[in-house]
Amino acid sequence: MRIVVVGGMAAGATAAQFARKTDRKAEITIIGKEPHPIYSKCGLPYSLSGRIPTFERLVEFDETWFRQFHIDLHLGTEVTTVDASAKTVSTCDLRGGHESVFPFDLLILATGASPWMPPIEGAYSEPGVLKDGVHLIRTIADGKRLSGNAWRDSRAVIVGGGLIGMEFAEALTVRGVHVSIVELQRELLLASLDEDMAQTARQIIEKSRTPIFTGHVANRINGERRAESILIEDTATGQKKELPADIVLISTGTRGNTELAVKAGCALGTTGQIKVNARCETSVPGIWAAGDCTEFVDLITGAPVPVGMGTIAARQGRTAGMNAAGGKSELPPGVLGTRVTEAFGMHLAGVGPTEVQLRKAGIEPVIGRFVGSTLPDYIPGGQEITVKVLAHPDNGRILRAQIVGISRVHQRINSFAVAILAKMTLEQFSKLETAYAPPIAPTLDAITLACDVALMKMRRR
């Protein structure tokens, strides 16, 4: 049996690994455009800041590892066409232009996503070539290019105020770059946080004296061959402002690479990504898909959502690889979107659909919000932590949680992820017996106290 995996990052490499664990005799081939084997794209901001010494340290498994497990690895190679009826993929070696054809019995598409470039005038020096100082970032090569431009006391403008934008804003600040943030929406981080929690996060960011321009659109990048400044516009008033910019980093999200899937006849979903079922099967028999090029359903709302997260991509890769090799594996009935990040001295985390998404699904949630401390009040060193929980108004089932604080956030959000997956109610979770010791945690944790607040609101109804 010949299994070909297109794409060698989180989803693709994981698919190949679990295909090998499932079938020791299968011929497994990975074909990837990048010159590196699987590496952590999520670590790029931390290599830029120097927290990770080099970009090469991001590589998780080298070529020797793949050879050891008899996985044929073709790096720097682009798949140009998939012929589902002939069961072949055509490729081009990006280094020498050599073309090849690989036959397959089973195919796994893990083609990932590419950064989305909004229509900003002056971003390109010529068609397809970004102006010097203008950056999209997705790969190690992108990170190295940005690092070469990020000299101390230079000026950078981050276009896009989501999680990734915040991480790179902090990384550049650590490098001694003067950073400004421009966000189209009325607040930062609204894809991950509700507006009130986003405002809490913003207060922490503003302590770093980073200029923030929310409700602004980037119109034009000025400069002949390289960026010199960027013109932004207030969407409410129309007032324009020019910001100096040696660096313009575009962080406005990604779009799945679905071209090969379309050529193979695979159906796309309502989000424009490849539609897969719980076994990661596409609409074409014998073709699976996993990772940022796919969509799956939200566990709470049932609405299709783009995957776009490494944790889910790896789980999809595992499922696709096992099933392609003859195993039996299924994803959970939906994704939770559990996430956490660290930026500007704060940790922020969320799980489940946002308040806006819940209302769009016809759910008017009951909300509990509690501001507490990571330690008892009488112990020095406690840090403020804000917890928000959203539940169904009819039965109190927990649907969403968000946490903003300075530390000790990720395990708390993991507790909420377990609660949502287990369909726990506010009352059940509020009775959770959390660990307590004066130097470690308070007697009653903020996660249960936020549920108490929501419960009181439900009872008053």
C-alpha positions in Angstrom: 0.0 0.0 0.0 1.3 3.4 -1.0 0.3 6.4 1.2 1.3 9.9 0.0 1.1 12.8 2.3 1.1 16.3 0.8 2.5 18.7 3.4 5.0 17.9 6.1 4.1 20.2 9.0 2.0 19.4 12.1 -0.9 17.7 10.4 1.1 16.0 7.6 4.1 14.8 9.7 1.7 13.5 12.4 -0.3 11.7 9.8 2.8 10.0 8.4 3.9 8.9 11.9 0.6 7.4 12.8 0.2 5.7 9.4 3.5 4.1 10.1 2.5 3.0 13.6 -0.7 1.5 12.2 0.9 -0.3 9.2 4.5 -1.3 9.5 4.8 -2.3 5.8 3.1 0.6 4.0 5.2 2.8 1.6 4.8 6.2 3.1 5.9 9.4 1.3 5.8 13.0 2.5 6.0 15.8 -0.1 6.6 19.2 1.4 7.3 22.7 -0.2 9.5 23.8 2.7 13.2 23.0 2.9 12.8 22.0 6.6 11.1 18.9 8.0 8.4 19.5 10.6 9.0 22.5 12.9 6.9 24.6 15.2 5.4 27.6 13.4 4.0 28.7 16.7 7.6 29.2 18.0 8.5 31.8 15.3 7.8 34.8 17.5 10.1 33.4 20.2 12.9 32.8 17.8 12.5 36.3 16.7 12.8 37.7 20.2 15.8 35.4 21.0 14.0 33.4 23.7 14.7 30.4 21.4 18.3 30.9 20.3 17.9 30.1 16.6 15.2 29.4 14.1 16.7 26.0 13.4 15.9 25.0 17.0 12.2 25.0 16.0 12.7 21.8 14.0 11.1 18.9 15.9 12.1 15.9 13.9 15.0 16.0 11.5 15.4 14.0 8.3 17.3 11.2 10.1 14.2 10.6 12.2 12.0 10.1 9.2 14.5 7.7 7.5 14.7 5.7 10.8 11.0 5.0 10.5 11.2 4.4 6.7 9.2 7.4 5.7 10.3 8.8 2.3 10.8 12.6 2.7 10.8 15.0 -0.3 11.5 18.5 0.9 11.5 21.7 -1.2 9.1 20.0 -3.5 5.7 21.4 -4.7 2.8 19.2 -5.7 1.3 20.9 -8.8 -1.5 18.5 -9.6 -3.6 15.7 -8.1 -5.2 13.2 -10.4 -7.7 11.4 -8.3 -8.8 9.0 -11.0 -5.3 8.0 -12.0 -4.2 8.1 -8.4 -1.1 10.2 -9.0 0.4 13.5 -7.9 2.7 15.6 -10.1 5.5 17.5 -8.4 8.2 20.1 -9.2 11.5 20.3 -7.3 11.7 24.0 -6.3 15.5 24.0 -6.2 16.2 22.5 -9.6 12.9 22.5 -11.4 12.9 18.7 -11.8 9.3 17.3 -12.4 8.2 13.9 -11.1 5.0 11.8 -10.7 4.2 9.8 -7.6 1.6 7.1 -7.7 -0.6 6.5 -4.6 -3.2 4.2 -3.3 -4.3 6.6 -0.5 -3.7 10.3 -0.2 -3.6 12.7 2.7 -3.8 16.4 2.0 -2.2 18.5 4.7 -1.5 21.6 2.7 -1.8 24.1 5.5 -2.7 27.8 5.0 -1.1 31.0 3.8 -1.2 34.5 5.3 -3.9 36.7 3.9 -2.8 40.0 2.5 -5.5 42.7 2.7 -5.7 45.2 -0.2 -3.2 47.8 1.1 -1.9 50.1 -1.6 1.9 50.2 -1.9 2.6 46.8 -0.2 4.4 45.5 -3.3 7.4 46.8 -5.2 6.3 44.8 -8.2 3.6 42.2 -8.7 4.1 39.4 -6.2 7.2 40.9 -4.6 6.7 42.6 -1.2 8.4 45.9 -0.7 11.4 45.8 1.6 10.3 46.1 5.2 6.8 44.7 4.4 6.3 41.2 5.9 3.9 38.3 5.9 5.1 35.6 8.3 4.4 31.9 8.2 7.7 30.1 7.7 11.3 30.0 9.0 12.4 31.9 5.9 9.8 34.6 6.7 11.1 34.8 10.3 14.7 35.2 9.2 13.7 37.9 6.7 11.9 39.8 9.5 14.7 39.3 11.9 17.2 40.8 9.5 15.1 44.0 9.3 14.4 44.3 13.1 17.3 46.5 14.2 17.2 48.3 17.5 15.2 51.6 17.6 13.6 50.8 14.2 9.9 51.4 13.9 7.3 48.7 13.3 3.6 48.7 12.7 1.7 45.5 13.2 -1.5 45.4 11.1 -3.8 43.0 12.9 -4.5 42.8 16.6 -5.1 39.0 17.1 -3.1 36.5 19.1 -0.4 36.2 16.5 -0.1 39.9 16.1 0.3 40.3 19.8 3.0 37.7 20.0 5.1 39.3 17.2 4.5 42.8 18.7 6.0 41.6 21.9 8.9 39.8 20.1 9.8 43.0 18.2 9.5 45.1 21.4 12.0 42.7 23.1 14.3 43.3 20.2 14.2 47.1 20.9 11.9 48.0 18.1 9.3 50.7 18.6 6.0 49.0 17.9 2.5 50.3 17.1 -0.6 48.1 16.5 -3.4 48.8 14.0 -6.6 46.8 14.3 -9.7 47.1 12.1 -12.1 46.0 14.8 -13.1 48.2 17.7 -11.0 46.2 20.1 -8.0 43.9 20.0 -8.3 40.1 20.2 -12.0 39.9 19.4 -11.6 36.7 17.5 -10.6 35.1 20.8 -12.1 37.2 23.6 -15.3 38.9 24.3 -15.1 42.7 24.2 -15.1 43.2 28.0 -12.3 40.6 28.4 -10.4 42.2 25.5 -10.6 45.5 27.2 -9.0 43.9 30.3 -6.2 42.6 28.2 -5.7 45.9 26.5 -5.2 47.7 29.8 -2.3 45.3 30.5 -0.8 45.9 27.0 -1.1 49.7 27.4 1.2 49.5 30.4 4.0 48.7 28.0 3.3 52.1 26.3 2.6 50.5 23.0 0.4 52.7 20.8 -2.8 51.0 19.8 -5.1 52.1 17.0 -8.3 50.1 17.1 -11.1 50.8 14.6 -8.5 51.8 12.0 -7.8 50.4 8.5 -4.4 50.4 6.8 -4.8 52.2 3.5 -1.3 52.7 2.0 2.4 51.9 2.7 4.6 54.8 1.6 8.1 54.5 0.3 9.6 53.7 -3.1 11.4 50.4 -2.7 11.0 49.9 1.0 8.5 50.9 3.7 8.9 54.3 5.2 5.5 55.0 6.7 1.9 53.7 6.7 -1.3 55.7 6.2 -4.2 54.5 8.5 -7.7 55.7 8.6 -10.3 55.9 11.5 -13.3 53.9 10.2 -15.7 55.9 12.3 -14.5 59.5 11.6 -12.5 59.1 8.3 -9.6 60.9 9.9 -6.2 59.8 8.5 -2.9 59.4 10.3 0.6 58.6 9.0 2.7 56.3 11.2 6.5 56.0 10.6 7.3 52.4 9.7 10.6 50.7 8.8 8.7 47.4 9.3 5.1 46.7 8.4 4.1 43.2 9.6 0.7 42.0 8.2 -1.0 39.7 10.7 -4.6 39.6 9.4 -5.2 35.8 9.5 -4.8 33.0 7.0 -6.6 31.2 4.2 -6.4 27.5 3.7 -4.4 26.1 0.8 -7.3 24.3 -1.0 -6.2 24.4 -4.6 -5.0 20.8 -4.8 -8.1 19.6 -3.0 -10.3 21.4 -5.6 -8.2 19.8 -8.5 -8.8 16.4 -6.9 -12.5 17.0 -6.7 -12.8 17.4 -2.9 -15.8 19.4 -1.7 -15.2 22.6 0.2 -17.3 23.7 3.1 -19.1 26.9 3.9 -15.9 28.4 5.3 -14.0 27.8 2.0 -11.9 25.1 3.6 -11.8 21.3 2.8 -14.8 19.6 4.3 -14.0 16.5 6.3 -15.9 14.1 8.5 -14.9 12.7 11.9 -12.6 10.2 10.2 -10.9 13.1 8.3 -12.2 11.7 5.0 -12.9 14.2 2.2 -15.8 13.8 -0.3 -13.4 11.8 -2.6 -12.9 8.1 -1.5 -9.3 7.4 -0.7 -8.4 11.0 0.1 -8.1 12.3 3.6 -7.4 15.9 4.7 -6.1 17.4 8.0 -4.9 20.7 9.4 -5.3 24.3 8.5 -6.7 23.6 5.0 -9.8 22.0 6.6 -13.0 22.9 8.4 -14.8 21.0 11.1 -17.8 21.8 13.3 -17.8 23.8 16.5 -18.8 21.5 19.4 -21.3 24.0 20.9 -22.9 25.7 17.9 -22.5 23.0 15.3 -21.4 25.6 12.8 -18.5 24.8 10.5 -15.3 26.5 11.6 -11.8 26.7 10.0 -9.3 24.5 12.0 -6.4 27.0 12.1 -4.8 25.6 15.3 -1.8 23.3 15.7 -3.3 21.3 18.4 -6.3 20.4 16.3 -4.2 19.9 13.2 -2.0 17.3 15.1 -5.2 15.5 16.2 -6.6 15.5 12.7 -3.3 14.2 11.4 -3.3 11.4 13.8 -6.8 10.4 12.8 -6.2 10.8 9.1 -2.9 8.8 9.2 -4.4 5.9 11.3 -7.5 5.6 9.0 -5.5 5.8 5.8 -3.4 2.9 7.0 -6.5 0.8 7.8 -7.0 1.8 11.5 -10.1 3.1 13.2 -10.0 6.6 14.7 -12.5 9.4 15.0 -12.3 13.0 16.1 -14.4 14.3 19.0 -17.9 15.5 17.8 -16.6 19.0 17.4 -13.8 21.4 18.2 -13.5 23.5 21.4 -10.9 26.0 20.2 -9.0 25.8 23.4 -6.2 28.4 23.2 -3.7 30.3 25.3 -1.0 32.8 24.6 1.5 35.1 26.5 2.2 38.6 25.4 3.3 41.8 27.1 3.5 40.2 30.5 -0.1 38.7 30.4 -1.6 35.3 29.8 -4.9 35.1 28.0 -6.9 32.0 27.3 -10.3 31.0 25.9 -12.3 27.9 25.1 -15.6 27.6 23.3 -17.4 30.1 21.0 -17.4 33.8 21.8 -20.4 35.7 23.1 -21.0 37.0 19.6 -20.9 33.5 18.1 -23.3 32.1 20.7 -25.8 34.9 20.0 -25.4 34.2 16.3 -26.4 30.6 17.1 -29.5 31.8 18.9 -28.2 31.4 22.4 -28.4 34.3 24.9 -25.9 33.1 27.5 -26.0 33.7 31.2 -22.6 35.2 32.2 -20.5 35.1 35.3 -17.4 37.2 35.7 -15.1 37.2 38.7 -11.9 39.1 39.4 -9.7 37.3 41.9 -6.2 36.4 42.8 -3.9 33.5 42.1 -3.1 33.3 45.8 -4.8 34.0 49.1 -5.0 37.7 49.9 -2.7 37.3 52.9 0.2 35.8 50.8 2.4 38.3 49.0 2.9 37.7 45.3 -0.6 36.9 44.2 -1.5 38.1 40.7 -4.9 39.4 39.6 -6.9 37.0 37.4 -10.2 37.7 35.6 -12.4 34.7 34.8 -15.5 34.9 32.6 -17.9 31.9 32.1 -20.8 31.7 29.7 -23.6 29.1 30.1 -26.9 28.0 28.5 -29.7 30.0 30.1 -32.1 27.0 30.3 -29.9 24.3 31.9 -26.7 26.1 33.0 -24.5 23.9 30.8 -21.1 25.6 30.4 -20.5 26.8 26.9 -17.5 29.2 27.0 -14.8 30.4 29.3 -12.1 33.1 29.1 -9.3 34.0 31.5 -7.0 37.0 31.5 -4.2 37.3 34.0 -0.5 37.5 34.6 0.2 33.9 35.4 -1.4 30.4 36.1 -4.0 30.6 33.3 -3.5 27.6 31.0 -4.4 24.9 33.4 -7.5 26.8 34.5 -8.7 27.0 31.0 -7.9 23.3 30.5 -10.3 22.6 33.4 -13.1 24.5 31.6 -12.3 22.5 28.4 -12.9 19.3 30.3 -16.1 20.7 31.7 -17.4 21.7 28.3 -16.5 18.4 26.7 -18.2 16.6 29.6 -21.3 18.8 29.3 -21.0 20.0 32.9 -23.3 22.6 34.3 -22.5 25.7 36.4 -23.8 24.0 39.5 -21.6 20.9 39.0 -18.5 22.9 38.2 -19.0 25.4 41.1 -18.8 22.4 43.4 -15.4 21.4 42.0 -12.9 20.7 44.8 -9.9 22.6 43.7 -6.4 22.2 45.3 -5.4 24.7 48.0 -2.2 25.6 49.7 -1.4 29.2 50.8 1.8 29.6 48.7 0.2 27.9 45.6 -3.6 28.5 45.3 -6.5 30.1 47.1 -9.1 28.2 49.1 -11.8 28.9 46.5 -10.5 29.3 42.9 -11.6 32.1 40.6 -12.9 29.5 38.1 -15.5 28.2 40.5 -16.4 31.6 41.9 -17.1 32.8 38.3 -19.6 30.0 38.1 -21.2 31.1 41.4 -21.7 34.5 39.9 -23.5 33.1 36.9 -25.6 30.7 39.1 -26.9 33.7 41.1 -27.9 35.4 37.9 -29.7 32.2 36.7 -31.6 31.9 40.0 -32.7 35.5 40.0 -34.3 34.8 36.6 
